[in-house]
Amino acid sequence: GTPGPNLGVILEYDALRGTTRDFHGDQHSAQGPVGMAAAVAVAEFLSSSRTAGTVTVYGTPAEEVGAPEAKTTMYEAGVFKGADVLVRSHSSTGTQRSPAGFGSCCMNIDVVHYTFAGAPAHQLQAWEGRDALLGVIELFNHIDALRKNLRPEARIQGIITEGGRAPNVVPDRAAAEVWIRYPDEVYLAQVRNRVNDAARGAALATGTKVRIDVDSAARDGISVAALNDLAFAYLKRLGTTKVEEEPGRPVPYEETGTVATQIPGVGVTSHSSNGGYHTFEMEADALGEVGHHGFLVDAQAMAAVLYHYATDAQYRATVKREFDGLKGLYGEYLAALRGAYPLPTVPEPTGN
């Protein structure tokens, strides 16, 4: 590259866990080739036309494994320093665009690890021990009871990662990993606190002890309409399918953590599957006609957006102005959310 705009392309490669095998049920296997195709095309254009600018390709791992999110860690290490704009591809069951604002693709997420400690004993004299697995089971029971008292957008999902090693020994150690989601980080913190209290209650009820380790995995980013509208227009011009004309909620370039609040960018999503996300059907579509067409359009649209950004100084100024304006409002956005979720005052119980 030459002095000029630094055009960043994010590549990913990650497999999903949790089934009979690791699989590409979110088509992460295609994100590298799609992004590289766009990057090479733009780099060749910059070179052949002697247009000022640099294309930087960032390989980013482990999108789906929870905290710490790779891109956030890479940003904090200075990997994205100097990037003026970032683009990335992601599989999609339709072709959408995002309006300006704050949000995240899969809600704000806290990944919480609950480790219960008990005391071993023979299962025929279980009363002589303290069952750590029972503590985990009670945690999930408490979570189920808690759900009806939460706002309906909240999601709490978890798995037991340790549950003992032999049926004839009272487990003295058990653990669970729980993902807590909500559309914003303010109410998410309230939900997390209640789940943590549920864990402490489970430990108290079972005579065990619990350790709580919280990792912040995903937070709201900034969605720039100038970038999203341009990408959407190119996608339609290039022949994408299953177009949803009306914009949905604000979604920055997906699964990039805090990077989306520091560097303007866009996630380009062309229809590439008729299956649901995280399914074997979506994996199969990556090698089928619908996937091939979607990925080709995606790569072309990514390249077109970067070309437009590199060659139009006025457009770059528009993107920067919108991004900086939204970034300046982020604190007010969080303050408004705090005012929207007042905690009730619970009095001390009185006697009969």
C-alpha positions as CSV (number, residue, x, y, z in Angstrom):
1,G,0.0,0.0,0.0
2,T,0.8,3.7,-0.2
3,P,0.0,6.6,2.2
4,G,-3.7,7.1,2.3
5,P,-6.7,5.4,3.9
6,N,-5.9,2.1,5.7
7,L,-8.7,-0.3,4.6
8,G,-9.0,-3.2,7.1
9,V,-10.6,-6.6,6.2
10,I,-11.4,-9.0,9.1
11,L,-11.0,-12.7,8.3
12,E,-12.3,-15.4,10.6
13,Y,-12.1,-19.1,10.9
14,D,-13.9,-20.9,13.6
15,A,-15.9,-24.1,14.2
16,L,-18.9,-24.5,16.4
17,R,-18.7,-26.9,19.4
18,G,-21.5,-28.6,21.2
19,T,-22.7,-31.4,18.9
20,T,-21.4,-34.8,17.9
21,R,-18.6,-33.0,16.1
22,D,-17.1,-29.6,15.4
23,F,-18.9,-28.1,12.4
24,H,-19.3,-24.9,10.4
25,G,-22.9,-24.3,11.2
26,D,-22.4,-20.6,10.9
27,Q,-20.4,-20.7,7.7
28,H,-17.3,-19.4,9.4
29,S,-15.3,-21.5,7.0
30,A,-16.3,-19.1,4.2
31,Q,-15.4,-15.9,5.9
32,G,-11.7,-16.2,5.2
33,P,-12.0,-16.8,1.4
34,V,-14.7,-14.1,1.0
35,G,-12.7,-11.5,2.8
36,M,-9.5,-12.4,1.1
37,A,-11.1,-12.2,-2.3
38,A,-12.3,-8.6,-1.5
39,A,-8.9,-7.6,-0.1
40,V,-6.9,-8.9,-3.1
41,A,-9.3,-7.2,-5.5
42,V,-9.0,-3.8,-3.8
43,A,-5.2,-4.1,-3.4
44,E,-4.8,-4.8,-7.1
45,F,-7.0,-1.8,-7.9
46,L,-5.0,0.5,-5.6
47,S,-1.8,-0.7,-7.2
48,S,-2.9,-0.6,-10.9
49,S,-4.7,2.8,-10.6
50,R,-2.0,4.3,-8.4
51,T,-4.7,5.2,-5.8
52,A,-3.4,6.1,-2.4
53,G,-4.3,3.6,0.3
54,T,-3.4,0.4,2.1
55,V,-5.3,-2.9,2.5
56,T,-4.6,-4.7,5.8
57,V,-6.0,-8.2,6.4
58,Y,-6.5,-9.3,10.0
59,G,-6.8,-12.9,10.9
60,T,-9.1,-13.3,13.9
61,P,-9.7,-16.6,15.7
62,A,-12.3,-18.1,18.0
63,E,-15.4,-16.0,17.4
64,E,-17.7,-18.5,19.0
65,V,-15.9,-19.7,22.1
66,G,-16.9,-16.9,24.5
67,A,-14.7,-14.5,26.5
68,P,-12.3,-13.0,26.1
69,E,-13.4,-12.1,22.6
70,A,-10.4,-12.4,20.3
71,K,-11.0,-9.1,18.5
72,T,-11.2,-7.1,21.7
73,T,-8.0,-8.7,22.9
74,M,-6.3,-7.9,19.6
75,Y,-7.5,-4.3,19.8
76,E,-6.2,-3.9,23.3
77,A,-2.8,-5.2,22.0
78,G,-2.7,-2.6,19.3
79,V,-3.3,-5.0,16.4
80,F,-5.9,-2.7,14.7
81,K,-3.9,0.5,15.3
82,G,-4.0,2.7,12.2
83,A,-7.1,1.2,10.6
84,D,-9.5,3.8,9.2
85,V,-12.3,1.4,8.4
86,L,-13.0,-2.3,8.9
87,V,-15.2,-4.6,6.9
88,R,-16.1,-8.3,7.4
89,S,-18.4,-10.9,6.0
90,H,-20.8,-13.2,7.8
91,S,-23.3,-15.8,6.6
92,S,-26.9,-14.8,6.5
93,T,-30.4,-16.2,6.0
94,G,-31.4,-13.0,4.3
95,T,-29.9,-9.7,3.1
96,Q,-30.4,-6.9,5.7
97,R,-29.1,-3.5,6.6
98,S,-28.6,-1.8,9.9
99,P,-29.7,1.7,10.8
100,A,-27.5,4.1,12.7
101,G,-27.3,3.5,16.5
102,F,-25.9,1.2,19.2
103,G,-26.4,-2.5,19.3
104,S,-25.0,-6.0,18.9
105,C,-25.8,-8.9,16.6
106,C,-26.4,-11.4,19.3
107,M,-27.2,-9.2,22.3
108,N,-24.8,-8.2,25.0
109,I,-23.3,-11.3,26.6
110,D,-21.7,-12.2,29.9
111,V,-20.0,-15.6,30.1
112,V,-20.0,-16.7,33.7
113,H,-18.2,-19.7,35.2
114,Y,-19.7,-21.2,38.4
115,T,-17.4,-23.6,40.2
116,F,-18.9,-25.5,43.2
117,A,-16.8,-27.1,45.9
118,G,-18.1,-29.9,48.2
119,A,-16.8,-32.7,50.3
120,P,-16.4,-36.3,49.0
121,A,-18.1,-39.3,50.6
122,H,-19.4,-42.8,49.6
123,Q,-22.7,-42.5,47.9
124,L,-24.1,-45.0,50.5
125,Q,-23.3,-42.5,53.2
126,A,-23.9,-39.3,51.1
127,W,-24.8,-37.4,54.2
128,E,-21.2,-37.5,55.3
129,G,-20.2,-35.4,52.2
130,R,-21.5,-32.3,50.4
131,D,-22.6,-32.8,46.8
132,A,-21.1,-30.1,44.5
133,L,-23.1,-31.5,41.5
134,L,-26.3,-30.9,43.5
135,G,-25.2,-27.3,43.9
136,V,-24.9,-27.0,40.1
137,I,-28.3,-28.7,39.6
138,E,-29.9,-26.3,42.1
139,L,-28.3,-23.4,40.2
140,F,-30.1,-24.4,37.1
141,N,-33.4,-24.9,39.0
142,H,-33.0,-21.4,40.4
143,I,-32.4,-20.0,36.9
144,D,-35.6,-21.7,35.7
145,A,-37.5,-20.1,38.5
146,L,-35.9,-16.7,37.9
147,R,-36.8,-16.5,34.2
148,K,-40.5,-15.6,34.7
149,N,-39.4,-12.5,36.7
150,L,-37.1,-11.1,34.0
151,R,-37.8,-9.0,31.0
152,P,-38.8,-11.2,28.1
153,E,-35.8,-10.3,26.0
154,A,-33.3,-11.8,28.5
155,R,-31.7,-15.2,27.6
156,I,-29.9,-17.5,30.0
157,Q,-28.3,-20.7,28.7
158,G,-25.8,-22.9,30.3
159,I,-24.1,-26.3,30.4
160,I,-22.6,-28.5,33.1
161,T,-18.9,-28.6,32.3
162,E,-17.9,-30.8,35.3
163,G,-20.2,-33.1,37.2
164,G,-18.1,-35.6,39.1
165,R,-16.1,-38.6,38.0
166,A,-17.8,-41.6,39.4
167,P,-21.4,-42.4,40.5
168,N,-20.3,-44.0,43.7
169,V,-18.5,-40.9,45.1
170,V,-20.2,-37.7,46.2
171,P,-18.7,-35.1,43.8
172,D,-16.6,-32.6,45.6
173,R,-16.2,-30.4,42.5
174,A,-18.7,-29.5,39.8
175,A,-18.9,-26.5,37.4
176,A,-21.2,-24.8,34.9
177,E,-20.7,-22.3,32.2
178,V,-23.6,-19.9,31.7
179,W,-24.2,-17.3,29.0
180,I,-26.4,-14.4,30.0
181,R,-27.7,-12.2,27.2
182,Y,-29.7,-9.0,27.0
183,P,-30.0,-6.3,24.3
184,D,-28.1,-3.8,26.5
185,E,-25.4,-4.0,29.1
186,V,-27.3,-2.1,31.8
187,Y,-30.1,-4.5,32.4
188,L,-27.7,-7.4,31.6
189,A,-25.8,-6.4,34.7
190,Q,-29.0,-6.7,36.8
191,V,-29.7,-10.1,35.3
192,R,-26.2,-11.3,35.9
193,N,-26.4,-10.2,39.6
194,R,-29.6,-12.1,40.1
195,V,-28.1,-15.3,38.5
196,N,-25.0,-14.9,40.8
197,D,-27.3,-14.6,43.8
198,A,-29.0,-17.8,42.5
199,A,-25.7,-19.5,42.5
200,R,-24.9,-18.3,46.1
201,G,-28.4,-19.5,47.2
202,A,-27.8,-22.9,45.5
203,A,-24.5,-23.2,47.4
204,L,-26.2,-22.2,50.7
205,A,-29.0,-24.7,50.2
206,T,-26.7,-27.6,49.4
207,G,-23.9,-26.9,52.0
208,T,-21.4,-26.3,49.3
209,K,-19.3,-23.3,48.3
210,V,-19.3,-21.5,44.9
211,R,-16.7,-19.5,43.0
212,I,-18.0,-17.0,40.4
213,D,-15.8,-15.9,37.5
214,V,-17.3,-13.3,35.1
215,D,-16.0,-12.6,31.6
216,S,-17.6,-9.8,29.6
217,A,-17.9,-11.3,26.1
218,A,-19.8,-8.9,24.0
219,R,-21.0,-5.3,24.3
220,D,-22.9,-2.8,22.1
221,G,-21.0,-1.4,19.2
222,I,-21.7,1.5,16.8
223,S,-23.6,1.0,13.6
224,V,-22.8,3.6,10.9
225,A,-25.7,4.1,8.5
226,A,-23.4,5.6,5.8
227,L,-21.5,2.4,5.6
228,N,-24.5,0.1,6.0
229,D,-26.6,1.9,3.3
230,L,-23.8,1.8,0.8
231,A,-23.1,-1.9,1.4
232,F,-26.8,-2.7,1.1
233,A,-27.1,-0.8,-2.2
234,Y,-24.1,-2.6,-3.6
235,L,-25.5,-6.0,-2.5
236,K,-28.8,-5.3,-4.3
237,R,-27.0,-4.1,-7.4
238,L,-24.8,-7.2,-7.5
239,G,-27.8,-9.6,-7.4
240,T,-28.2,-10.6,-3.8
241,T,-31.4,-12.6,-2.8
242,K,-34.0,-12.5,0.0
243,V,-33.7,-8.8,0.4
244,E,-35.3,-7.2,3.5
245,E,-35.9,-3.6,2.5
246,E,-36.7,-2.2,5.9
247,P,-33.8,-1.8,8.2
248,G,-33.9,-3.8,11.5
249,R,-32.3,-2.8,14.8
250,P,-28.8,-1.3,14.9
251,V,-26.1,-3.9,14.4
252,P,-22.5,-3.0,14.1
253,Y,-20.0,-5.3,12.2
254,E,-20.9,-8.4,14.1
255,E,-19.1,-10.1,17.0
256,T,-16.2,-7.6,17.1
257,G,-16.6,-6.6,20.8
258,T,-15.4,-3.1,21.7
259,V,-13.6,-2.6,18.4
260,A,-16.9,-1.5,16.9
261,T,-17.0,1.5,19.3
262,Q,-13.5,2.6,18.3
263,I,-13.2,2.1,14.5
264,P,-16.0,2.6,12.0
265,G,-16.9,-0.5,10.0
266,V,-19.6,-2.6,8.4
267,G,-20.6,-6.3,8.3
268,V,-21.6,-7.2,4.8
269,T,-24.3,-10.0,4.9
270,S,-25.6,-11.4,1.7
271,H,-28.2,-14.3,1.8
272,S,-26.1,-17.5,1.8
273,S,-28.3,-20.1,3.5
274,N,-31.9,-21.3,3.8
275,G,-31.1,-23.1,7.0
276,G,-31.0,-21.7,10.5
277,Y,-27.9,-20.4,12.2
278,H,-25.8,-23.0,13.9
279,T,-27.3,-25.9,12.0
280,F,-25.9,-28.7,9.8
281,E,-28.2,-27.3,7.0
282,M,-26.3,-24.0,7.0
283,E,-23.0,-25.9,6.9
284,A,-24.2,-27.8,3.9
285,D,-25.4,-24.6,2.2
286,A,-21.8,-23.3,2.3
287,L,-20.9,-25.8,-0.4
288,G,-24.1,-25.4,-2.3
289,E,-25.4,-23.0,-4.9
290,V,-27.1,-20.6,-2.4
291,G,-23.8,-20.3,-0.5
292,H,-21.6,-19.9,-3.5
293,H,-23.8,-17.1,-4.9
294,G,-24.1,-15.3,-1.5
295,F,-20.3,-15.4,-0.9
296,L,-19.5,-14.1,-4.4
297,V,-21.9,-11.2,-4.0
298,D,-20.5,-10.6,-0.5
299,A,-16.9,-10.4,-1.7
300,Q,-17.9,-8.1,-4.5
301,A,-19.9,-5.8,-2.2
302,M,-17.1,-5.7,0.3
303,A,-14.6,-4.7,-2.4
304,A,-17.0,-2.1,-3.7
305,V,-17.4,-0.5,-0.3
306,L,-13.7,-0.3,0.2
307,Y,-13.2,1.1,-3.3
308,H,-15.8,3.8,-2.6
309,Y,-14.2,4.6,0.7
310,A,-10.7,4.8,-0.8
311,T,-11.6,7.0,-3.7
312,D,-14.2,9.4,-2.2
313,A,-12.8,11.8,0.4
314,Q,-16.2,13.4,1.0
315,Y,-17.6,10.0,1.7
316,R,-14.8,9.3,4.2
317,A,-15.6,12.5,5.9
318,T,-19.3,11.6,6.1
319,V,-18.5,8.2,7.7
320,K,-16.1,9.9,10.2
321,R,-18.6,12.6,11.1
322,E,-21.4,10.1,11.7
323,F,-19.2,7.7,13.7
324,D,-17.7,10.5,15.9
325,G,-21.2,11.9,16.5
326,L,-22.5,8.5,17.7
327,K,-19.4,7.8,19.7
328,G,-19.9,11.1,21.5
329,L,-23.5,10.1,22.5
330,Y,-22.5,6.7,23.8
331,G,-22.2,7.9,27.4
332,E,-25.7,9.5,27.2
333,Y,-27.1,6.3,25.8
334,L,-25.9,4.3,28.8
335,A,-27.0,7.0,31.2
336,A,-30.5,6.9,29.7
337,L,-30.6,3.1,30.0
338,R,-29.7,3.3,33.7
339,G,-32.7,5.6,34.2
340,A,-34.9,3.1,32.4
341,Y,-34.3,0.2,34.8
342,P,-34.9,1.4,38.4
343,L,-34.5,-1.3,41.0
344,P,-37.5,-1.8,43.3
345,T,-37.1,-1.2,47.0
346,V,-37.6,-4.3,49.0
347,P,-38.4,-3.7,52.7
348,E,-37.3,-5.8,55.6
349,P,-39.9,-8.4,56.5
350,T,-42.1,-7.7,59.5
351,G,-43.3,-10.1,62.1
352,N,-46.8,-11.5,62.5
